[in-house]
């Protein structure tokens, strides 16, 4: 499955709205980052359908700046206490010093996915399914130029992970294209949109 995300920005390139479309180009969701100006900086993102009805929101669950971790819950049921999905952003001190992009972990029900990024090339993030324990630190460096690196600084998948998707920044068309071929993530467009928007907000910060 392939989806497009078009970013609308102010003159200073600050995003104020995202249009999320399916393979045919039909807009499925409109997302607005509405919580960036709160007294305590958050990344609250609200999702609306084509008729401007609210269908979900992304809320911060907890932030541990000293550990370089931020957790967000995606809620799709109004008044629901349990998030539909949880997205965790992780950036260790060494990653910050080496200018690596943060890693994102997506928990969708019993399924877990990991997104790792590179600052080089048209593909900014790749999505993997970790296959075993101890995979949290596997592939910490798409920005690494060390052993196992592919051309463009992208690290080859490790033995305990399987690549299932990618997020790219095409030169023309949508601001981002996300391609995923693993269920249930490929059917969870609102989760993919939340992940891409968090990545975009981080890249634009």
N, C-alpha and C positions, 0 to 999 in steps of 0.2 A: 504494500500500500504506500502511496505517495501523497503527501499533503503540502500545501503552500501556505506560507504566513507572510502577509504584507504588513510592513510597519509604516505607520503614519507618524511624522515627527514635526515638532516645532522648528523654527529656523535654526535653533541651536542643536539640532539633531536629537533632542530629547523626545522619547516616544510618548505619545498620548493615547494611541489606539493601535490595535492589531486586528487584522481581518484574517480569519483562519478558514481556508477553503479546501475542498476535497480534490480528487484527481480531475474532475470535470471542470474545476474552477468555481464551483458553487460555494458561496460563503456559508459556512456552517455556524461559526461563532464570531462574535466581536468581543475582544478583550480590552479592558482598560486598567492600567496600573493606577489605582486610586489612593493607595496608602503611602506613597513615597514622601509626602509632605507633612506627615504626622509628626508630633513632637518627638516620639521615639521612632527613628527611621525603620520602616518596615517595607515589605514588598507585597502589599495586599493587591491582588489582581482579581477583578470581577469579570465574569463571563456572561454574555447575553446571547440569545438566539437572534435570528434575523428579524423578529418582531419586537426586538428590544426588551424581551422578558428575561429577567435574571435566571440563569441556569446553574451557576456555581461560583465559587470564589476560592482563592488561594490565600491562606492565612499563615502567618508565622506561628509555629508551635513552640519553639524555644531557640535561643541564639546563644552560642558559647564562643564568643570572640577569641578568648584566650586559647581555645582548642581549634579555632578555625572552622567551626561547624555551625550550620544553620539548617533548621528543619522546618518544612512547610507542609501544611495539610490542605489537600484539595477536597472541598466539601461540595457535594452536588445535591444533597437533600436539605431543604430549608429547615433549620432548627435541628439538624442531625448532629449527634455528638461525636460520631466516629467518622474520620475522613475516608473518602473513597480511595485516595492514594496519598502516600507520603513521599516527599522529595527532600533529600538531604544534600546540602552543598558542603563539600569538604575541601579545605585548602590548608595544608600544613605549612609551617614556617619555611621549610626548605623549598616548597613549591612557590611561595611568594618571592623568596630571594632569587629563585631561578626563573621567575616570570612565567611559571607554568599556569595554565588555566585550571580553575577548580574542577574537581571530580564531582559528579552527581550520581546519587543512588536513588532509584525509584522503586518503591514498594507498592505493588498493585495487587491487593489481596495476598495470596501466597506466593506470588511471583516477584522476583527481584531482578532489577536490571542496573547496569553501571554504564555511565556515559563519561568518556574521557576525551579531552580536547587537545587541539594543536593550534598554534597561532599561525601556521603556515599552510598554504594551499587553499583550495576552494572548499574542502571538507573540514569544518571546524570541530566537529564532534563525531565520534563513533560510539555505537551502543552495543553492549555485550551482555550476555547471560553468563554470570559466574557459575562454573560447574562444580566447584568444590570448596572446601574450607580454605581459609588463608588467602583468598583472592582479593582481599581489600587493597593490598599493596601491589598486586600484579599490574604491570602496565602503568605505574604512576607517572611515566613520562612520555606521552606523545611528543613532548618538547625535548625529550632526551635525544642526544646524538650518539648514545652508547650502543652496546651490543643489542642486536635484535631490532634496530631501527630500520624502518623502510624509507625510501626516498621521500623527501619533504618533511622529515622529522617524525613521521607517524610510526609508532612502535608496532611491531608485528604481534598479533594475538598470542597470548600465552597458552600453554597446554591445558589450562583449567578454565578456559572461557571460550565462548562462541559468539562471533560477531553476528548481530541480527538487524543492524540498521545504521543509518548515518544522518547527520544534519549538515547540510551544505549551504553555502552562501553564493548562489549563482550571480554572474555579472549582469544578467538581465532577467526580468520577470519578478517573481516573489523575492522578498528579502531573505527568506530561508525556505529551503525544501527539506522536509524530513521524510525519510524512507525507512519503513520497518516491515519485516516479513515474519514476525513471530507473534502469535496470539498469546494472551489477549491484548498485548500492548498495541498491536496494529489496529485494533478496533476501538481503542480508547483515545480518540482524537483529542478530547479535552485534556487528558493527561500529557500527551505529547506537546500540545500547545503550551501548557503550563511550564513544561521543561524548557522548551525553546525560548519562551519569554523570559524566564529566569536567567538563562544563558545570555540572552541579548542585553538584559539590564546590567549584568555583570560586565559584559564586554564594553558597554557604553559608559560604565561608571568612570 
